[in-house]
Amino acid sequence: MAEQRRRLEMIIEGTAAGTWEWNCQSGQMRVNERWAQIVGYTLEELAPITPKTFQHLVHPDDLERSNALLQEHLDGRSAHYDSLCRMRHKLGHWIWVQDRGRVYEWDEQGRALWMAGAHADVSDLQNALQDAANMRQRLQSVVDASDEVAVIATDVDGVVNLFNSGAQKLLGYAPEEVIGRVNPGLFHDVHEMEDYLRPEADADGRVPTIFEALTARAAQGTWSHQWTFVRKDGGHRQVQLSISRLNNGNGGLIGYVGMAVDITPLLEMREQAYVAAEKFTGAFSSAALGMALVSLEGRWLDVNDALCGILGYTRAELLTIDFQTLTHPDDLNTDLAMVGDLLAGRRDHYHMDKRYLGKSGNIVWGRLSVSLVRAPHGEPLHFVSQIQDVTAQRQSSLQLRESELRTRVTLDAVADMVLNLDLHGLIQYANAAATRALAGEGAAPVAGSQVQDVMELTTEYAPRSPLDVSVLLDPDSNAVDLHSDLLLSVGAQLLPVDVTRAWLHDEDGQVSGAVWVIRDVTQQRARQREARHLAEVDPLTELSNRRGFEAHLQAAITRVARTGQSASLMFIDLDNFKPINDSHGHLAGDAMLWAVANLLRHGVRDSDIVARLGGDEFAVILAGCSLKRARRIASDLLESVRSLTIPWDLQRLGVGASIGIAAIGGSMSVDEAVAAADAQCYRAKAMGRNNVQVEAPLHGGPDPLDSGDGDGGEAGLD
């Protein structure tokens, strides 16, 4: 036993392990000197050693896991207690300890009595593993950080074992779909690889795999080539792929790594740049505008045929001189200032009209547009200039201005008001007459004002209701009769005017504005009223004549159609009038007619129209009046006519009346309405004269507006 103990101590000493024994029931612990040395103490410094000594030294983050592993062994759920944990060294740093042990003695109840084990300092190994893990993590972070470069690594058999975020972005696969599962040949375009591999076939006709062919190219060093990669979604990308060997520390092959850069955008940009260059070359040489490339010093680098034609020089002649020489002295400083702004970055381009000195000594007006071409890093390279010959346009513009001046002088001399407006009502021009009328003598011009702010139009029919000026600015609106009873409000005065419109059109033929000519028609309107009065008024009775009556009747029919309101027409034929003419003469007859007219005029409302149709025939248009109410009015008029007498030659002369009434319908014509009332008048004559006859309501229905009249008689009864 002594020999065995000696040998055991030698083995323990040789392994540099710290041993421990633990009485699981009493808590007593025995450790060797090496156990204490591992954590930097002597046995005396740690005495007495108990489980609390271990718990005090173990890192708090590792203690719970260590206790759980110990309890798992004590419960018989594991063959050994095995825990890797950190313990605090006497000097204050943490060391990694591999603690292993097991229960070797149990009591009769199966409870653990004694447990023994060993501590080993594994800090160097653990730190090396951590350094390796950190290095691998840093390497993975570097690989993943460059998501613009796809990095794909394989083992020697071609199975992918690294697939970074750049590869995921390029190809659309998740790493778990690729790593350990596929060969990178999956990513190549099949038809492209077939064409590439076909010449690689050996004597027996065997064609190598994609992996074999590409890794063979990389056997002597990194090999690059442009390929078409196929994404997971089927999309194609052009890539520049570089393949290299991966060797271990001894130079042995452990795999391959490929780095792919997506050059699809670059190729597209090159294609676009080529197309743009071709387009620019074609546009430069064939453009109708003069075009030139100009050096930073102002020398012509290249010119097209159009510019040569504008200035009168050959291409060879222009390339020997600069633009300063050909610029009119009065325009040169402005041009050079613009060039300075371009070079200083204060503007991207500039436009100006300037004069060039043509070869024959003529002045050429050019509309110049200049931009600066810069290198990728921003340094200026040269100017691109476009020159349009606007000499004829300038001359036309000058002539146009002279013409406009003559036109304005002419318009200021006329008495009519002339306004030029846009479609929003902004006054762009007003002649002198318009300015005087709208703003007053000596006032500031009204141009720039809104037309509704300086003038107000209304009508004789509704002088207190201003017209909506926007209607007059609508080319499609015919809502306002511009030559019928318009009034212009000038201060407190309402001036009768006519308005004439002429529409202005832009280059596309669209209406862009209007010219209004406003004419004072005070005298003309007075003459029209006088003529209308003479044409529509009976000179004897001063009632409307037949012509005036028909106009008023048409207006009444239109009003009924629009509003649905009732209206009635009354025809009155005097009885026993002819004997007055025959016995007492026409003067007596005229006196009677005038008396009857005066009676009728005062026997109806002011809004009703009384007319003499000729001879002893009269008519009354009753607006808003039902047949029943019209009958009552007619009965009153009939009674007044019966009571009417006039003195003549010591006698008193009187007449009677036969009255016929008909409804005015919205769908009637003037002749139909007249015929309906006339028929009732004839009926009254036939019924013995001196009575009122009323047209029966349509279909025997109730008379419109019949309720509330307070008359129970039936229509058509005397």
C-alpha distance (Angstrom), angle and dihedral (degrees) to the residues before:
residue distance angle dihedral
M1 . . .
A2 3.78 . .
E3 3.78 89.5 .
Q4 3.79 91.5 48.5
R5 3.80 90.6 48.6
R6 3.81 90.5 49.6
R7 3.78 92.0 50.0
L8 3.81 91.8 46.4
E9 3.80 91.2 51.5
M10 3.81 89.5 49.9
I11 3.79 91.3 52.1
I12 3.80 92.4 48.1
E13 3.80 90.6 46.2
G14 3.80 90.0 49.3
T15 3.80 93.4 52.3
A16 3.81 92.4 47.8
A17 3.80 88.2 -135.0
G18 3.76 124.9 154.7
T19 3.81 111.7 -131.6
W20 3.75 129.3 -153.7
E21 3.78 138.9 -175.7
W22 3.77 125.0 -163.2
N23 3.77 130.8 -166.4
C24 3.76 99.0 -144.1
Q25 3.79 93.2 -158.8
S26 3.81 103.0 43.0
G27 3.80 97.5 28.7
Q28 3.82 92.1 -127.6
M29 3.83 112.8 152.7
R30 3.79 132.2 -165.7
V31 3.82 121.7 -168.3
N32 3.79 133.7 174.1
E33 3.77 126.8 -119.2
R34 3.82 92.2 -100.5
W35 3.84 90.2 58.6
A36 3.79 88.5 59.4
Q37 3.83 93.8 41.4
I38 3.81 91.6 56.0
V39 3.81 89.0 65.9
G40 3.83 93.0 38.0
Y41 3.82 99.9 -103.4
T42 3.80 138.4 109.5
L43 3.79 121.3 -123.9
E44 3.77 89.8 -110.0
E45 3.83 91.2 55.5
L46 3.79 92.1 53.0
A47 3.82 97.9 40.9
P48 2.89 126.8 154.3
I49 3.81 93.0 44.1
T50 3.81 115.0 -159.5
P51 3.82 135.1 152.9
K52 3.80 86.1 -88.6
T53 3.82 88.2 64.0
F54 3.80 89.0 59.6
Q55 3.79 93.1 44.4
H56 3.82 90.9 49.9
L57 3.82 92.7 53.2
V58 3.84 99.0 43.1
H59 3.80 118.4 93.0
P60 3.86 109.5 -101.7
D61 3.79 91.0 -126.8
D62 3.85 91.2 56.7
L63 3.81 100.3 39.0
E64 3.79 98.0 80.4
R65 3.81 92.7 50.8
S66 3.83 91.3 46.4
N67 3.81 92.1 51.4
A68 3.80 90.3 48.3
L69 3.82 91.5 53.1
L70 3.84 90.2 47.7
Q71 3.79 92.1 50.8
E72 3.80 90.8 48.0
H73 3.85 89.4 57.1
L74 3.80 94.0 44.1
D75 3.81 88.5 52.8
G76 3.79 89.8 54.0
R77 3.77 94.2 -113.7
S78 3.81 94.1 120.4
A79 3.79 132.9 36.5
H80 3.79 94.2 -135.8
Y81 3.75 140.4 18.1
D82 3.80 105.7 -121.2
S83 3.82 120.9 171.4
L84 3.79 134.5 165.8
C85 3.78 110.0 -156.3
R86 3.77 144.8 150.6
M87 3.82 121.0 -108.2
R88 3.78 127.2 -168.3
H89 3.83 113.6 -112.6
K90 3.75 118.9 -140.5
L91 3.82 88.2 -110.3
G92 3.80 90.2 59.4
H93 3.80 103.2 -104.5
W94 3.77 126.8 111.4
I95 3.81 123.5 -109.2
W96 3.79 127.5 -166.6
V97 3.82 114.5 -120.1
Q98 3.81 127.7 -170.6
D99 3.83 104.7 -149.3
R100 3.81 117.2 -167.8
G101 3.82 130.0 170.8
R102 3.79 147.7 132.4
V103 3.78 142.5 -153.9
Y104 3.79 111.0 -96.4
E105 3.80 101.0 175.0
W106 3.83 130.0 46.9
D107 3.80 131.7 179.9
E108 3.77 125.9 -125.7
Q109 3.81 91.4 -88.9
G110 3.79 91.1 55.6
R111 3.77 94.7 -106.2
A112 3.78 119.1 144.5
L113 3.80 113.4 -105.6
W114 3.79 107.9 170.6
M115 3.78 129.6 18.0
A116 3.80 127.4 -178.3
G117 3.73 135.8 -174.3
A118 3.76 148.3 144.3
H119 3.83 138.7 -107.8
A120 3.80 120.9 -142.4
D121 3.81 125.0 -171.0
V122 3.84 103.9 -127.3
S123 3.81 97.1 164.8
D124 3.80 93.8 119.6
L125 3.80 92.9 50.4
Q126 3.80 93.3 43.3
N127 3.80 92.4 47.2
A128 3.80 89.7 48.9
L129 3.80 90.6 50.8
Q130 3.80 90.4 47.5
D131 3.82 91.2 48.6
A132 3.78 89.3 50.2
A133 3.80 91.5 48.5
N134 3.81 90.7 47.4
M135 3.77 90.9 48.4
R136 3.79 91.4 49.5
Q137 3.81 90.2 47.3
R138 3.81 91.6 49.8
L139 3.79 90.0 47.8
Q140 3.81 90.9 49.4
S141 3.82 90.3 47.7
V142 3.79 91.3 51.0
V143 3.79 90.9 48.0
D144 3.80 92.6 47.3
A145 3.80 94.4 42.1
S146 3.77 91.3 67.8
D147 3.78 97.4 66.6
E148 3.80 89.7 163.9
V149 3.84 89.6 67.8
A150 3.79 121.1 61.2
V151 3.84 111.2 -141.3
I152 3.81 117.1 -167.2
A153 3.83 121.8 174.1
T154 3.81 127.3 -172.7
D155 3.77 138.0 -174.9
V156 3.79 120.7 -113.2
D157 3.81 90.4 -82.8
G158 3.78 93.9 55.1
V159 3.81 99.5 -105.8
V160 3.80 111.2 143.5
N161 3.82 113.9 -115.2
L162 3.83 100.3 164.6
F163 3.80 127.3 42.6
N164 3.82 114.6 166.8
S165 3.81 130.6 -158.1
G166 3.81 90.6 -97.5
A167 3.80 89.4 58.7
Q168 3.79 89.9 47.7
K169 3.82 90.3 51.4
L170 3.80 93.2 46.4
L171 3.82 99.2 44.0
G172 3.81 103.7 26.1
Y173 3.84 95.5 -128.4
A174 3.79 124.2 126.7
P175 3.84 114.2 -125.5
E176 3.82 91.9 -116.0
E177 3.82 89.1 58.3
V178 3.80 91.4 57.3
I179 3.82 114.0 25.5
G180 3.79 111.7 95.7
R181 3.79 92.0 -2.1
V182 3.78 114.7 70.5
N183 3.77 144.9 38.7
P184 3.85 116.6 -123.0
G185 3.80 88.9 -118.8
L186 3.81 84.9 83.3
F187 3.80 89.5 76.0
H188 3.82 97.6 55.4
D189 3.79 125.8 93.5
V190 3.81 105.1 -103.7
H191 3.80 97.3 -142.4
E192 3.79 93.1 46.0
M193 3.82 91.3 51.3
E194 3.81 92.7 46.5
D195 3.80 89.6 56.0
Y196 3.79 90.6 46.2
L197 3.82 96.5 47.0
R198 3.80 98.2 42.9
P199 3.86 94.4 82.3
E200 3.87 89.3 47.7
A201 3.82 93.7 68.1
D202 3.85 114.8 125.9
A203 3.80 127.3 -130.9
D204 3.79 91.1 -81.0
G205 3.80 91.2 53.1
R206 3.79 94.7 -109.0
V207 3.79 112.0 150.1
P208 3.82 115.4 -148.8
T209 3.78 120.9 -123.0
I210 3.77 120.4 -103.7
F211 3.81 90.8 -105.8
E212 3.80 92.8 49.3
A213 3.79 93.5 49.1
L214 3.80 96.2 47.0
T215 3.81 96.9 43.0
A216 3.80 89.5 48.8
R217 3.80 88.1 58.6
A218 3.83 89.2 52.1
A219 3.81 94.6 49.8
Q220 3.81 92.7 96.9
G221 3.81 97.2 39.0
T222 3.80 142.9 -55.7
W223 3.82 111.8 -22.7
S224 3.83 124.8 -164.7
H225 3.78 131.7 -165.3
Q226 3.81 139.2 157.4
W227 3.80 115.1 -108.4
T228 3.77 141.7 171.1
F229 3.81 111.7 -116.3
V230 3.81 120.9 -161.5
R231 3.80 116.6 -141.6
K232 3.78 124.6 -141.6
D233 3.81 89.5 -104.5
G234 3.82 91.1 53.4
G235 3.81 95.9 -103.0
H236 3.80 119.1 139.4
R237 3.81 125.2 -131.6
Q238 3.78 129.5 -176.0
V239 3.84 111.6 -131.9
Q240 3.79 139.1 179.8
L241 3.83 103.7 -134.5
S242 3.83 123.2 -162.6
I243 3.85 117.9 -170.1
S244 3.83 125.0 -164.1
R245 3.81 137.0 173.6
L246 3.80 120.9 -108.1
N247 3.84 113.0 -141.9
N248 3.80 130.9 -174.4
G249 3.77 124.2 -128.1
N250 3.80 90.9 -80.3
G251 3.77 94.3 51.1
G252 3.78 94.7 -103.2
L253 3.82 119.1 143.4
I254 3.79 113.9 -104.8
G255 3.81 100.3 164.3
Y256 3.79 146.5 -59.2
V257 3.77 135.9 -83.0
G258 3.80 126.2 -152.8
M259 3.79 125.2 -163.8
A260 3.80 116.6 -163.5
V261 3.80 126.6 -170.5
D262 3.81 118.9 -162.5
I263 3.81 104.8 -124.8
T264 3.81 95.8 170.8
P265 3.85 93.5 106.3
L266 3.81 90.3 46.5
L267 3.80 92.1 51.9
E268 3.79 90.4 46.7
M269 3.80 90.8 50.2
R270 3.79 90.5 49.2
E271 3.77 89.8 50.7
Q272 3.79 91.5 48.1
A273 3.79 91.0 46.6
Y274 3.79 90.6 51.0
V275 3.80 92.1 48.3
A276 3.82 90.5 45.8
A277 3.79 91.1 49.8
E278 3.79 90.7 50.0
K279 3.78 91.2 47.7
F280 3.81 92.4 47.5
T281 3.79 91.5 49.1
G282 3.80 91.1 50.2
A283 3.79 93.2 43.4
F284 3.81 92.1 46.3
S285 3.76 95.8 52.7
S286 3.81 98.6 38.2
A287 3.80 101.3 35.7
A288 3.79 117.7 124.7
L289 3.81 87.6 -142.0
G290 3.76 121.3 77.6
M291 3.82 109.2 -102.6
A292 3.78 131.5 -173.2
L293 3.78 142.2 172.8
V294 3.80 107.9 -139.0
S295 3.80 128.4 -166.3
L296 3.80 121.4 -126.3
E297 3.82 87.4 -102.0
G298 3.81 92.5 54.7
R299 3.83 99.4 -103.2
W300 3.80 117.1 141.5
L301 3.83 107.8 -111.3
D302 3.79 96.0 178.9
V303 3.81 135.3 -7.3
N304 3.78 133.8 -172.1
D305 3.79 128.6 -129.1
A306 3.82 93.1 -102.5
L307 3.82 91.7 60.3
C308 3.79 91.1 48.4
G309 3.80 88.8 52.8
I310 3.83 92.4 48.7
L311 3.83 95.1 51.1
G312 3.80 97.7 32.1
Y313 3.83 95.6 -124.7
T314 3.79 129.8 120.5
R315 3.78 118.5 -116.3
A316 3.79 91.5 -108.7
E317 3.82 90.8 52.9
L318 3.80 94.3 49.9
L319 3.81 92.8 50.0
T320 3.82 90.0 60.7
I321 3.83 96.4 56.4
D322 3.82 137.5 50.5
F323 3.79 131.7 -122.2
Q324 3.81 92.3 -110.1
T325 3.81 89.8 66.0
L326 3.81 92.1 54.0
T327 3.83 96.6 43.5
H328 3.81 119.5 98.8
P329 3.84 108.2 -109.1
D330 3.82 92.2 -123.8
D331 3.84 91.0 58.4
L332 3.82 100.3 38.5
N333 3.83 99.5 86.7
T334 3.81 92.7 50.6
D335 3.80 90.3 49.4
L336 3.82 93.3 48.6
A337 3.82 91.3 48.2
M338 3.80 89.6 55.1
V339 3.82 90.0 49.1
G340 3.82 89.2 52.1
D341 3.81 90.5 52.9
L342 3.81 90.1 52.3
L343 3.80 93.4 50.8
A344 3.82 91.6 46.1
G345 3.80 91.6 51.7
R346 3.81 93.7 -118.1
R347 3.82 90.6 125.5
D348 3.80 137.0 16.5
H349 3.81 96.4 -142.3
Y350 3.79 141.0 -13.7
H351 3.80 139.6 -146.1
M352 3.78 129.0 -156.5
D353 3.78 142.2 153.1
K354 3.81 110.7 -121.0
R355 3.76 140.1 165.0
Y356 3.81 123.1 -111.6
L357 3.78 126.2 -162.4
G358 3.80 107.4 -122.5
K359 3.80 121.6 -145.5
S360 3.81 92.0 -107.9
G361 3.82 91.4 53.0
N362 3.80 94.1 -100.0
I363 3.80 124.6 136.2
V364 3.81 114.0 -115.2
W365 3.79 118.1 -165.0
G366 3.81 109.3 -146.8
R367 3.81 130.6 -173.2
L368 3.79 100.8 -139.8
S369 3.82 126.0 -158.4
V370 3.82 116.9 -178.0
S371 3.81 132.4 -177.2
L372 3.80 130.9 176.2
V373 3.81 122.8 -124.2
R374 3.80 113.4 -146.1
A375 3.82 132.6 -167.6
P376 3.84 119.3 -113.7
H377 3.82 90.3 -91.9
G378 3.80 92.9 50.1
E379 3.80 103.0 -101.8
P380 3.83 112.3 139.3
L381 3.82 117.1 -108.6
H382 3.82 109.6 175.0
F383 3.81 144.4 -40.0
V384 3.80 128.4 -99.2
S385 3.81 112.0 -149.1
Q386 3.79 131.4 -170.3
I387 3.81 119.0 -165.0
Q388 3.79 122.8 -169.5
D389 3.81 117.8 -168.2
V390 3.83 104.5 -124.7
T391 3.81 97.5 163.2
A392 3.80 93.8 114.4
Q393 3.80 90.3 42.7
R394 3.82 91.2 52.8
Q395 3.78 90.8 49.9
S396 3.79 90.9 48.3
S397 3.79 89.9 47.6
L398 3.80 90.4 52.0
Q399 3.79 90.7 49.5
L400 3.80 89.4 46.8
R401 3.80 91.7 52.7
E402 3.79 89.9 50.2
S403 3.80 89.6 49.0
E404 3.79 91.0 48.4
L405 3.80 90.0 50.7
R406 3.82 90.8 52.2
T407 3.80 89.8 46.9
R408 3.80 92.6 51.2
V409 3.80 91.6 48.8
T410 3.80 89.1 50.0
L411 3.82 93.0 47.5
D412 3.79 91.6 48.6
A413 3.81 88.3 55.5
V414 3.83 96.0 55.5
A415 3.81 122.2 88.5
D416 3.82 95.4 -136.4
M417 3.81 119.0 92.6
V418 3.85 111.4 -113.5
L419 3.82 122.7 -165.9
N420 3.81 129.2 -179.8
L421 3.83 110.9 -157.6
D422 3.77 138.8 173.5
L423 3.79 120.1 -130.9
H424 3.83 91.0 -93.2
G425 3.80 92.7 60.1
L426 3.82 97.4 -103.0
I427 3.81 110.7 149.5
Q428 3.80 107.6 -130.3
Y429 3.80 96.1 174.2
A430 3.80 136.4 9.3
N431 3.79 123.7 -178.4
A432 3.79 123.1 -133.4
A433 3.82 93.9 -93.7
A434 3.82 91.7 52.9
T435 3.81 91.8 47.1
R436 3.82 91.7 50.6
A437 3.80 93.3 46.7
L438 3.81 97.8 43.6
A439 3.81 102.6 33.6
G440 3.78 105.4 19.5
E441 3.78 135.5 -109.7
G442 3.82 111.7 -45.0
A443 3.83 93.3 6.4
A444 3.79 124.1 141.0
P445 3.83 116.3 -87.7
V446 3.80 115.4 -84.2
A447 3.82 93.4 -141.7
G448 3.80 108.7 122.1
S449 3.82 92.8 33.5
Q450 3.78 126.7 110.0
V451 3.81 110.2 -104.8
Q452 3.82 92.4 -131.6
D453 3.83 89.1 57.5
V454 3.82 95.1 57.3
M455 3.81 104.9 32.7
E456 3.80 140.9 32.9
L457 3.79 127.2 -159.3
T458 3.79 124.3 -161.3
T459 3.82 137.2 155.0
E460 3.75 136.8 -110.7
Y461 3.81 88.8 -118.2
A462 3.85 92.9 56.5
P463 3.81 108.4 15.7
R464 3.80 92.1 168.2
S465 3.82 94.6 54.2
P466 3.84 112.5 78.4
L467 3.79 116.7 -146.5
D468 3.81 120.2 -114.6
V469 3.82 101.5 -107.1
S470 3.83 91.0 -157.2
V471 3.81 87.8 69.6
L472 3.79 89.4 60.6
L473 3.82 88.8 52.0
D474 3.82 93.1 54.0
P475 3.84 110.1 95.1
D476 3.81 90.4 -158.3
S477 3.81 96.2 51.2
N478 3.80 121.7 98.6
A479 3.79 93.7 168.5
V480 3.81 95.1 117.2
D481 3.80 127.1 57.1
L482 3.78 101.2 -140.9
H483 3.81 93.2 -162.9
S484 3.80 99.9 45.8
D485 3.80 123.0 88.4
L486 3.85 97.3 -42.7
L487 3.81 116.8 165.0
L488 3.80 127.0 -160.8
S489 3.79 115.2 -149.6
V490 3.83 107.9 -134.7
G491 3.78 107.8 174.4
A492 3.81 106.5 -57.4
Q493 3.82 91.8 -21.6
L494 3.80 126.4 92.9
L495 3.78 108.2 -147.4
P496 3.85 119.2 -160.3
V497 3.82 107.6 -126.0
D498 3.78 143.0 168.9
V499 3.83 119.1 -144.2
T500 3.78 122.6 -149.2
R501 3.83 117.6 -166.8
A502 3.79 129.2 -159.3
W503 3.80 118.8 -176.7
L504 3.82 122.2 -132.8
H505 3.83 119.1 -144.9
D506 3.81 131.4 -156.3
E507 3.81 127.2 -135.8
D508 3.82 90.8 -79.9
G509 3.80 92.7 53.0
Q510 3.81 93.0 -107.6
V511 3.81 118.7 139.3
S512 3.81 107.3 -103.0
G513 3.79 103.4 168.6
A514 3.78 146.7 -28.1
V515 3.78 142.8 -113.2
W516 3.81 115.2 -138.3
V517 3.77 121.9 -161.3
I518 3.82 109.7 -165.6
R519 3.80 114.9 -166.0
D520 3.80 127.1 -167.2
V521 3.84 104.3 -124.7
T522 3.80 98.8 173.9
Q523 3.82 94.3 126.6
Q524 3.80 93.6 37.9
R525 3.83 91.5 49.9
A526 3.86 89.7 49.6
R527 3.80 91.3 50.9
Q528 3.80 89.8 47.7
R529 3.79 91.4 51.6
E530 3.81 90.3 48.2
A531 3.81 92.0 48.5
R532 3.80 90.8 45.7
H533 3.79 89.8 49.6
L534 3.81 91.3 51.0
A535 3.79 91.7 45.5
E536 3.81 98.1 45.1
V537 3.87 105.0 30.9
D538 3.80 126.2 79.4
P539 3.84 105.5 -125.7
L540 3.83 94.3 -146.7
T541 3.82 100.6 49.8
E542 3.83 99.5 18.7
L543 3.82 87.2 -131.1
S544 3.80 123.2 127.9
N545 3.79 111.6 -78.1
R546 3.78 123.7 -138.2
R547 3.82 93.0 -81.3
G548 3.79 92.1 50.6
F549 3.79 91.0 43.1
E550 3.82 92.5 54.6
A551 3.82 91.3 50.4
H552 3.82 91.2 50.9
L553 3.82 91.1 45.2
Q554 3.81 91.4 52.9
A555 3.81 89.4 50.9
A556 3.83 89.8 50.6
I557 3.82 91.8 50.6
T558 3.84 90.1 50.3
R559 3.80 91.2 49.3
V560 3.83 91.8 51.2
A561 3.82 90.4 50.0
R562 3.82 91.7 49.6
T563 3.83 100.0 42.3
G564 3.81 105.0 22.8
Q565 3.80 88.9 -132.0
S566 3.84 117.8 147.8
A567 3.80 121.7 -108.1
S568 3.84 132.5 176.5
L569 3.79 134.9 -152.8
M570 3.82 120.2 -146.9
F571 3.82 123.5 -162.3
I572 3.87 116.6 -163.0
D573 3.83 122.6 -168.3
L574 3.83 115.6 -177.1
D575 3.81 117.0 -126.6
N576 3.80 122.0 -140.1
F577 3.79 92.3 9.8
K578 3.82 96.7 125.2
P579 3.84 94.1 63.9
I580 3.82 89.2 57.6
N581 3.80 90.8 56.6
D582 3.77 92.6 43.0
S583 3.83 96.7 46.1
H584 3.79 103.4 31.7
G585 3.78 103.9 23.1
H586 3.78 136.5 -115.1
L587 3.78 94.5 -65.0
A588 3.78 89.5 62.0
G589 3.80 89.0 46.6
D590 3.81 91.4 50.6
A591 3.80 90.9 49.6
M592 3.81 90.5 52.4
L593 3.81 91.7 47.5
W594 3.80 90.7 50.9
A595 3.83 91.4 49.2
V596 3.83 92.4 49.3
A597 3.83 90.6 47.2
N598 3.80 90.7 51.9
L599 3.81 90.6 48.5
L600 3.82 92.0 50.8
R601 3.82 92.4 45.5
H602 3.79 91.6 55.7
G603 3.80 95.2 38.2
V604 3.82 95.7 66.8
R605 3.82 136.1 47.1
D606 3.79 122.7 -78.0
S607 3.81 88.7 -115.2
D608 3.83 92.0 57.4
I609 3.79 119.5 91.5
V610 3.84 119.3 -127.8
A611 3.82 116.5 -168.3
R612 3.81 137.8 177.5
L613 3.78 106.6 -138.8
G614 3.81 94.6 -170.5
G615 3.82 138.4 -65.4
D616 3.81 108.4 6.4
E617 3.86 95.2 -25.1
F618 3.81 120.8 114.3
A619 3.81 134.3 176.7
V620 3.80 133.8 -161.8
I621 3.84 124.5 -160.1
L622 3.81 108.2 -152.7
A623 3.82 110.0 -163.2
G624 3.82 117.8 -155.1
C625 3.80 90.9 7.9
S626 3.80 127.8 130.6
L627 3.79 122.6 -141.2
K628 3.80 91.1 -108.0
R629 3.80 93.1 53.3
A630 3.82 90.4 43.2
R631 3.84 88.7 55.1
R632 3.81 91.2 55.0
I633 3.81 90.7 48.5
A634 3.83 89.9 48.5
S635 3.81 91.1 49.4
D636 3.80 90.1 53.1
L637 3.81 91.2 47.7
L638 3.81 90.8 47.7
E639 3.79 91.1 53.0
S640 3.83 90.3 47.8
V641 3.83 91.5 51.1
R642 3.82 91.1 48.6
S643 3.79 89.4 53.0
L644 3.79 94.0 46.0
T645 3.84 117.7 106.6
I646 3.78 131.5 163.4
P647 3.83 126.3 -158.0
W648 3.80 115.7 -114.2
D649 3.82 129.7 162.6
L650 3.79 92.8 -16.6
Q651 3.82 89.5 -49.4
R652 3.77 134.8 97.9
L653 3.78 114.5 -128.2
G654 3.80 123.8 -154.4
V655 3.82 140.6 175.9
G656 3.77 139.9 -166.5
A657 3.82 131.6 -139.5
S658 3.78 140.1 -135.8
I659 3.84 110.8 -150.7
G660 3.80 128.0 -164.5
I661 3.84 123.4 -172.2
A662 3.85 129.7 -164.9
A663 3.80 133.3 171.7
I664 3.83 118.1 -107.0
G665 3.83 109.4 -127.8
G666 3.80 125.7 -156.4
S667 3.81 92.0 -130.7
M668 3.84 94.8 49.3
S669 3.75 127.9 107.6
V670 3.81 120.1 -134.3
D671 3.80 90.9 -105.1
E672 3.83 92.2 50.9
A673 3.80 92.4 51.2
V674 3.82 91.6 47.5
A675 3.81 91.7 48.0
A676 3.84 91.7 51.0
A677 3.82 94.2 52.6
D678 3.82 92.6 39.9
A679 3.82 90.0 54.0
Q680 3.81 90.6 56.1
C681 3.81 90.4 48.1
Y682 3.83 90.8 53.6
R683 3.79 87.5 48.5
A684 3.80 89.7 55.0
K685 3.82 89.2 51.2
A686 3.79 90.0 50.3
M687 3.82 91.0 49.7
G688 3.82 90.7 62.4
R689 3.81 102.4 -80.3
N690 3.81 126.8 -98.6
N691 3.82 93.7 73.3
V692 3.81 141.7 99.5
Q693 3.80 123.3 -115.9
V694 3.80 121.8 -169.3
E695 3.78 128.0 -162.8
A696 3.79 112.1 -110.3
P697 3.87 113.2 -112.2
L698 3.84 114.7 -98.6
H699 3.86 112.6 -84.0
G700 3.78 89.5 -3.3
G701 3.83 90.4 -77.2
P702 3.79 124.9 146.6
D703 3.77 118.5 -68.9
P704 3.85 110.7 -105.0
L705 3.81 111.9 -105.1
D706 3.84 86.7 10.9
S707 3.83 96.3 136.1
G708 3.78 118.5 95.2
D709 3.85 96.7 18.0
G710 3.81 91.6 117.2
D711 3.84 93.8 -138.6
G712 3.77 119.2 114.6
G713 3.82 97.2 -172.7
E714 3.79 121.6 118.4
A715 3.79 122.6 -113.9
G716 3.76 113.3 -102.3
L717 3.84 96.4 30.8
D718 3.78 120.9 117.1
